[in-house]
Each structure stands twice: as C-alpha cells, then as structure tokens.
Amino acid sequence: FNPNTGLLYANTLQRYSSYRFTELAPYKPGVRYQGIENILSPIKPGDVVGHVEAIDPLTAKPKWRVPLYDRQIWGAILATGGGLLFNGKHTGEFFAMDADTGPTLWEFKMPSGVNAQPITWTHKGKQYVTVLAGLGGLYGIRNRQVLKEVPLGGSVWTFALFDD
C-alpha cells in the first residue's frame, strides 16, 4: 500500500488448483509431509496467468492492470514513497514500475530467480533497494522441471536509487 497514491499493489493469479488426497508416507526430515497433492491448472505459452495490479482498497477495483504471461509472480511488491514499485520474477527479472500508471521503468536480469520481497533502506541520506536471488523454497523444489533454464545460485543484490 502507498499512502501517497491511496492504492494497494498486488501480484494476482488467474488460474486454479485441484487438490487430491494422497497416501501419507512416513515422515522424513526435509520432505513435505502433508498427504495432499496440489495440481496446478495447465498453462499454454502466451496464457495470461495473472496481473500486477494497482487496486483502490475502497472500491476493490483496479486502477490499472499489467498482464503476466506464462508464469505468475508469487512474491510481494515493494511500493516506495517516491512512486516506484519493485517486483521480481522466479525467472530472474527484477524491475521497477511507475506506481501511478504501471509501465516498467527499469529492469535488471538476476543470475537466478528472485525469491523474496524487496526491501528499501537508507544510508547517509541515500536510498537503496535490496533483494535476494536464488531458486529455493517450495517454488524452486516443485517447479524445478519448469525452470530448468534458471540457475539455482544464491545472492543478495543492492541497488541505489538516483535522485531526481
């Protein structure tokens, strides 16, 4: 949420999941222990799978929407007071958008997938944005076959914001 724009920013999904009970195998440390299988809806190349949206929280209607094709974004968006939105994809694109209208203003290709919400901080009056890259967690484990082209890796990236 950005109090300057009055908008809530979200990565939304436009697909479904089916759940099926499975036999609960004996517990093994480090392996999912749940007795259920999540079957994601199929995606064809070029499918819209979600949106980056600016939503008016009082009406629940979007002010603008940017479609996401082929793979959705599972992480959160960072909204800055300066009118930027920072967002990242598991395929490695880290980008900044205009909070008022939605177009991408800047993009950087990470050496691995973005796997965390970006944060912002200041040091000696300068603003920075930091984000983690490296496939892992649930998404990296379950969808490794889908993201074969994305190296696993693990790194921390920090970018300085320029003054106007």
ChimeraX commands (.cxc) that place a marker at each C-alpha (Angstrom):
marker #1 position 0.00,0.00,0.00 radius 0.5
marker #1 position 1.23,3.50,-0.80 radius 0.5
marker #1 position -0.47,6.27,1.22 radius 0.5
marker #1 position 0.65,8.86,-1.38 radius 0.5
marker #1 position -1.36,7.19,-4.16 radius 0.5
marker #1 position -4.00,5.58,-1.93 radius 0.5
marker #1 position -3.55,2.32,-3.86 radius 0.5
marker #1 position -2.82,-1.25,-2.89 radius 0.5
marker #1 position -0.40,-3.10,-5.18 radius 0.5
marker #1 position -0.59,-6.85,-5.71 radius 0.5
marker #1 position 0.54,-9.69,-7.92 radius 0.5
marker #1 position -2.69,-11.52,-8.66 radius 0.5
marker #1 position -3.20,-15.04,-10.02 radius 0.5
marker #1 position -5.60,-16.06,-12.75 radius 0.5
marker #1 position -5.59,-19.84,-12.53 radius 0.5
marker #1 position -6.88,-22.65,-10.36 radius 0.5
marker #1 position -5.56,-25.61,-8.41 radius 0.5
marker #1 position -7.10,-29.01,-7.80 radius 0.5
marker #1 position -6.32,-30.89,-4.62 radius 0.5
marker #1 position -6.21,-34.65,-4.25 radius 0.5
marker #1 position -5.62,-36.69,-1.11 radius 0.5
marker #1 position -2.59,-38.99,-1.29 radius 0.5
marker #1 position -1.23,-41.67,0.97 radius 0.5
marker #1 position 0.62,-40.09,3.86 radius 0.5
marker #1 position 4.12,-41.53,3.69 radius 0.5
marker #1 position 6.24,-41.87,6.83 radius 0.5
marker #1 position 7.76,-38.58,7.98 radius 0.5
marker #1 position 11.21,-37.73,6.56 radius 0.5
marker #1 position 13.02,-34.53,7.60 radius 0.5
marker #1 position 13.26,-32.05,4.72 radius 0.5
marker #1 position 10.44,-33.64,2.70 radius 0.5
marker #1 position 6.91,-32.23,2.50 radius 0.5
marker #1 position 4.61,-34.10,4.88 radius 0.5
marker #1 position 1.02,-33.33,4.00 radius 0.5
marker #1 position -0.97,-36.18,2.44 radius 0.5
marker #1 position -2.33,-33.99,-0.33 radius 0.5
marker #1 position -1.28,-33.18,-3.88 radius 0.5
marker #1 position -1.76,-29.73,-5.40 radius 0.5
marker #1 position -2.36,-29.99,-9.16 radius 0.5
marker #1 position -1.97,-26.61,-10.88 radius 0.5
marker #1 position -4.02,-25.72,-13.92 radius 0.5
marker #1 position -2.23,-26.21,-17.23 radius 0.5
marker #1 position -0.59,-23.19,-18.85 radius 0.5
marker #1 position -0.10,-22.81,-22.58 radius 0.5
marker #1 position 2.57,-20.44,-23.96 radius 0.5
marker #1 position 1.12,-16.94,-24.15 radius 0.5
marker #1 position -1.57,-17.54,-21.49 radius 0.5
marker #1 position -2.33,-14.68,-19.11 radius 0.5
marker #1 position -1.70,-16.21,-15.68 radius 0.5
marker #1 position -2.18,-13.13,-13.53 radius 0.5
marker #1 position -1.60,-9.40,-13.29 radius 0.5
marker #1 position 0.39,-6.76,-11.48 radius 0.5
marker #1 position -2.42,-4.55,-10.24 radius 0.5
marker #1 position -2.97,-1.18,-8.59 radius 0.5
marker #1 position -6.18,-1.61,-6.60 radius 0.5
marker #1 position -8.34,1.04,-4.95 radius 0.5
marker #1 position -8.90,-0.52,-1.49 radius 0.5
marker #1 position -12.17,1.40,-1.01 radius 0.5
marker #1 position -13.83,0.01,-4.15 radius 0.5
marker #1 position -11.73,-3.13,-4.76 radius 0.5
marker #1 position -11.49,-2.07,-8.42 radius 0.5
marker #1 position -8.16,-1.89,-10.24 radius 0.5
marker #1 position -6.87,1.50,-11.35 radius 0.5
marker #1 position -4.51,-0.28,-13.75 radius 0.5
marker #1 position -3.50,-3.86,-14.56 radius 0.5
marker #1 position -0.43,-5.22,-16.34 radius 0.5
marker #1 position -0.87,-8.82,-17.56 radius 0.5
marker #1 position 1.63,-11.54,-16.69 radius 0.5
marker #1 position 2.18,-14.20,-19.32 radius 0.5
marker #1 position 3.33,-17.81,-18.90 radius 0.5
marker #1 position 4.43,-17.58,-15.23 radius 0.5
marker #1 position 2.87,-15.69,-12.37 radius 0.5
marker #1 position 4.71,-13.79,-9.66 radius 0.5
marker #1 position 4.33,-15.42,-6.24 radius 0.5
marker #1 position 6.17,-12.74,-4.23 radius 0.5
marker #1 position 5.17,-9.36,-2.89 radius 0.5
marker #1 position 5.66,-5.88,-4.34 radius 0.5
marker #1 position 7.60,-3.07,-2.66 radius 0.5
marker #1 position 5.94,0.35,-3.03 radius 0.5
marker #1 position 8.17,3.36,-2.35 radius 0.5
marker #1 position 7.17,6.85,-1.32 radius 0.5
marker #1 position 8.83,8.11,-4.50 radius 0.5
marker #1 position 6.24,6.44,-6.73 radius 0.5
marker #1 position 8.11,3.27,-7.70 radius 0.5
marker #1 position 7.07,-0.37,-7.41 radius 0.5
marker #1 position 9.79,-3.01,-7.20 radius 0.5
marker #1 position 8.88,-6.55,-8.17 radius 0.5
marker #1 position 10.67,-9.74,-9.21 radius 0.5
marker #1 position 10.02,-12.98,-11.07 radius 0.5
marker #1 position 11.26,-16.51,-10.38 radius 0.5
marker #1 position 12.78,-16.42,-13.87 radius 0.5
marker #1 position 15.18,-13.69,-12.66 radius 0.5
marker #1 position 13.73,-10.39,-13.88 radius 0.5
marker #1 position 13.82,-7.66,-11.22 radius 0.5
marker #1 position 12.04,-4.49,-12.27 radius 0.5
marker #1 position 10.67,-1.12,-11.23 radius 0.5
marker #1 position 7.27,0.17,-12.35 radius 0.5
marker #1 position 5.54,3.54,-12.22 radius 0.5
marker #1 position 3.10,3.34,-9.28 radius 0.5
marker #1 position 0.61,5.73,-10.92 radius 0.5
marker #1 position 0.29,4.16,-14.37 radius 0.5
marker #1 position 2.04,0.77,-14.35 radius 0.5
marker #1 position 4.67,0.77,-17.12 radius 0.5
marker #1 position 8.07,-0.80,-16.41 radius 0.5
marker #1 position 10.69,1.94,-15.99 radius 0.5
marker #1 position 13.77,-0.22,-15.30 radius 0.5
marker #1 position 14.69,-3.91,-15.41 radius 0.5
marker #1 position 17.68,-5.99,-14.31 radius 0.5
marker #1 position 18.26,-9.68,-15.10 radius 0.5
marker #1 position 19.36,-11.54,-11.97 radius 0.5
marker #1 position 21.70,-14.55,-12.19 radius 0.5
marker #1 position 18.91,-16.66,-10.64 radius 0.5
marker #1 position 15.24,-16.28,-9.74 radius 0.5
marker #1 position 14.01,-13.55,-7.40 radius 0.5
marker #1 position 12.81,-15.38,-4.30 radius 0.5
marker #1 position 11.95,-12.71,-1.74 radius 0.5
marker #1 position 10.18,-9.41,-1.33 radius 0.5
marker #1 position 12.47,-6.45,-1.98 radius 0.5
marker #1 position 13.22,-4.09,0.90 radius 0.5
marker #1 position 14.24,-0.44,0.93 radius 0.5
marker #1 position 16.56,1.33,3.34 radius 0.5
marker #1 position 18.69,4.47,3.58 radius 0.5
marker #1 position 22.30,5.07,4.47 radius 0.5
marker #1 position 23.82,8.54,4.75 radius 0.5
marker #1 position 20.78,10.04,3.04 radius 0.5
marker #1 position 20.88,7.69,0.04 radius 0.5
marker #1 position 18.02,5.24,-0.66 radius 0.5
marker #1 position 18.72,1.62,-1.61 radius 0.5
marker #1 position 16.65,-1.41,-2.63 radius 0.5
marker #1 position 17.86,-4.91,-1.72 radius 0.5
marker #1 position 16.51,-8.23,-2.97 radius 0.5
marker #1 position 17.53,-11.90,-2.81 radius 0.5
marker #1 position 18.08,-14.10,-5.85 radius 0.5
marker #1 position 18.34,-17.88,-5.90 radius 0.5
marker #1 position 15.72,-20.53,-6.55 radius 0.5
marker #1 position 14.69,-22.38,-3.45 radius 0.5
marker #1 position 11.85,-23.00,-1.09 radius 0.5
marker #1 position 8.61,-24.58,-2.24 radius 0.5
marker #1 position 8.54,-22.92,-5.66 radius 0.5
marker #1 position 12.08,-23.91,-6.53 radius 0.5
marker #1 position 11.61,-27.51,-5.44 radius 0.5
marker #1 position 8.22,-28.20,-7.04 radius 0.5
marker #1 position 8.81,-26.38,-10.29 radius 0.5
marker #1 position 12.46,-27.14,-10.94 radius 0.5
marker #1 position 11.47,-29.03,-14.09 radius 0.5
marker #1 position 9.69,-25.91,-15.38 radius 0.5
marker #1 position 12.56,-23.54,-14.56 radius 0.5
marker #1 position 15.46,-25.63,-15.88 radius 0.5
marker #1 position 16.99,-22.58,-17.55 radius 0.5
marker #1 position 17.21,-20.65,-14.26 radius 0.5
marker #1 position 20.41,-21.38,-12.28 radius 0.5
marker #1 position 19.93,-22.21,-8.59 radius 0.5
marker #1 position 22.53,-19.81,-7.18 radius 0.5
marker #1 position 22.06,-17.61,-4.16 radius 0.5
marker #1 position 22.97,-13.94,-3.86 radius 0.5
marker #1 position 21.96,-10.61,-2.34 radius 0.5
marker #1 position 21.63,-7.60,-4.68 radius 0.5
marker #1 position 21.50,-3.95,-3.66 radius 0.5
marker #1 position 20.65,-1.06,-6.00 radius 0.5
marker #1 position 20.98,2.66,-5.28 radius 0.5
marker #1 position 18.13,4.94,-6.27 radius 0.5
marker #1 position 19.15,8.09,-8.07 radius 0.5
marker #1 position 17.90,11.48,-7.04 radius 0.5
marker #1 position 15.60,13.30,-9.48 radius 0.5
marker link #1:1,2 radius 0.2
marker link #1:2,3 radius 0.2
marker link #1:3,4 radius 0.2
marker link #1:4,5 radius 0.2
marker link #1:5,6 radius 0.2
marker link #1:6,7 radius 0.2
marker link #1:7,8 radius 0.2
marker link #1:8,9 radius 0.2
marker link #1:9,10 radius 0.2
marker link #1:10,11 radius 0.2
marker link #1:11,12 radius 0.2
marker link #1:12,13 radius 0.2
marker link #1:13,14 radius 0.2
marker link #1:14,15 radius 0.2
marker link #1:15,16 radius 0.2
marker link #1:16,17 radius 0.2
marker link #1:17,18 radius 0.2
marker link #1:18,19 radius 0.2
marker link #1:19,20 radius 0.2
marker link #1:20,21 radius 0.2
marker link #1:21,22 radius 0.2
marker link #1:22,23 radius 0.2
marker link #1:23,24 radius 0.2
marker link #1:24,25 radius 0.2
marker link #1:25,26 radius 0.2
marker link #1:26,27 radius 0.2
marker link #1:27,28 radius 0.2
marker link #1:28,29 radius 0.2
marker link #1:29,30 radius 0.2
marker link #1:30,31 radius 0.2
marker link #1:31,32 radius 0.2
marker link #1:32,33 radius 0.2
marker link #1:33,34 radius 0.2
marker link #1:34,35 radius 0.2
marker link #1:35,36 radius 0.2
marker link #1:36,37 radius 0.2
marker link #1:37,38 radius 0.2
marker link #1:38,39 radius 0.2
marker link #1:39,40 radius 0.2
marker link #1:40,41 radius 0.2
marker link #1:41,42 radius 0.2
marker link #1:42,43 radius 0.2
marker link #1:43,44 radius 0.2
marker link #1:44,45 radius 0.2
marker link #1:45,46 radius 0.2
marker link #1:46,47 radius 0.2
marker link #1:47,48 radius 0.2
marker link #1:48,49 radius 0.2
marker link #1:49,50 radius 0.2
marker link #1:50,51 radius 0.2
marker link #1:51,52 radius 0.2
marker link #1:52,53 radius 0.2
marker link #1:53,54 radius 0.2
marker link #1:54,55 radius 0.2
marker link #1:55,56 radius 0.2
marker link #1:56,57 radius 0.2
marker link #1:57,58 radius 0.2
marker link #1:58,59 radius 0.2
marker link #1:59,60 radius 0.2
marker link #1:60,61 radius 0.2
marker link #1:61,62 radius 0.2
marker link #1:62,63 radius 0.2
marker link #1:63,64 radius 0.2
marker link #1:64,65 radius 0.2
marker link #1:65,66 radius 0.2
marker link #1:66,67 radius 0.2
marker link #1:67,68 radius 0.2
marker link #1:68,69 radius 0.2
marker link #1:69,70 radius 0.2
marker link #1:70,71 radius 0.2
marker link #1:71,72 radius 0.2
marker link #1:72,73 radius 0.2
marker link #1:73,74 radius 0.2
marker link #1:74,75 radius 0.2
marker link #1:75,76 radius 0.2
marker link #1:76,77 radius 0.2
marker link #1:77,78 radius 0.2
marker link #1:78,79 radius 0.2
marker link #1:79,80 radius 0.2
marker link #1:80,81 radius 0.2
marker link #1:81,82 radius 0.2
marker link #1:82,83 radius 0.2
marker link #1:83,84 radius 0.2
marker link #1:84,85 radius 0.2
marker link #1:85,86 radius 0.2
marker link #1:86,87 radius 0.2
marker link #1:87,88 radius 0.2
marker link #1:88,89 radius 0.2
marker link #1:89,90 radius 0.2
marker link #1:90,91 radius 0.2
marker link #1:91,92 radius 0.2
marker link #1:92,93 radius 0.2
marker link #1:93,94 radius 0.2
marker link #1:94,95 radius 0.2
marker link #1:95,96 radius 0.2
marker link #1:96,97 radius 0.2
marker link #1:97,98 radius 0.2
marker link #1:98,99 radius 0.2
marker link #1:99,100 radius 0.2
marker link #1:100,101 radius 0.2
marker link #1:101,102 radius 0.2
marker link #1:102,103 radius 0.2
marker link #1:103,104 radius 0.2
marker link #1:104,105 radius 0.2
marker link #1:105,106 radius 0.2
marker link #1:106,107 radius 0.2
marker link #1:107,108 radius 0.2
marker link #1:108,109 radius 0.2
marker link #1:109,110 radius 0.2
marker link #1:110,111 radius 0.2
marker link #1:111,112 radius 0.2
marker link #1:112,113 radius 0.2
marker link #1:113,114 radius 0.2
marker link #1:114,115 radius 0.2
marker link #1:115,116 radius 0.2
marker link #1:116,117 radius 0.2
marker link #1:117,118 radius 0.2
marker link #1:118,119 radius 0.2
marker link #1:119,120 radius 0.2
marker link #1:120,121 radius 0.2
marker link #1:121,122 radius 0.2
marker link #1:122,123 radius 0.2
marker link #1:123,124 radius 0.2
marker link #1:124,125 radius 0.2
marker link #1:125,126 radius 0.2
marker link #1:126,127 radius 0.2
marker link #1:127,128 radius 0.2
marker link #1:128,129 radius 0.2
marker link #1:129,130 radius 0.2
marker link #1:130,131 radius 0.2
marker link #1:131,132 radius 0.2
marker link #1:132,133 radius 0.2
marker link #1:133,134 radius 0.2
marker link #1:134,135 radius 0.2
marker link #1:135,136 radius 0.2
marker link #1:136,137 radius 0.2
marker link #1:137,138 radius 0.2
marker link #1:138,139 radius 0.2
marker link #1:139,140 radius 0.2
marker link #1:140,141 radius 0.2
marker link #1:141,142 radius 0.2
marker link #1:142,143 radius 0.2
marker link #1:143,144 radius 0.2
marker link #1:144,145 radius 0.2
marker link #1:145,146 radius 0.2
marker link #1:146,147 radius 0.2
marker link #1:147,148 radius 0.2
marker link #1:148,149 radius 0.2
marker link #1:149,150 radius 0.2
marker link #1:150,151 radius 0.2
marker link #1:151,152 radius 0.2
marker link #1:152,153 radius 0.2
marker link #1:153,154 radius 0.2
marker link #1:154,155 radius 0.2
marker link #1:155,156 radius 0.2
marker link #1:156,157 radius 0.2
marker link #1:157,158 radius 0.2
marker link #1:158,159 radius 0.2
marker link #1:159,160 radius 0.2
marker link #1:160,161 radius 0.2
marker link #1:161,162 radius 0.2
marker link #1:162,163 radius 0.2
marker link #1:163,164 radius 0.2
view
